[in-house]
Amino acid sequence: MNAIWLILVIIVWLLKPEQATHCKLTPKGMENKSVNTNLTWEEYKLFAEFYKFFLDFGLKANVFFYAITGAILTILYNPSTS
């Protein structure tokens, strides 16, 4: 289980949205023109959806891990199969 959490933490750390705020991408030919940077609420919504995805993925991975572990333990320690 620790390996699953470690992988999830590494994925979130590598893809965290704060890294994208340091470099603003501009279309080719638009480098010197003014760009509207008042996108705080849109960015907030995007980041919230991003983290909701990873929270949902983490919970599903955890439930899957416990389901598989429970199935294996049930098969191994069920007295009716012995």
Secondary structure by P-SEA (a helix, b strand, c coil): caaaaaaaaaaaaaacaaaaaabbbbccccccccccccaaaaaaaaaaaaaaaaaaaaaaaaaaaaaaaaaaaaaacccccc
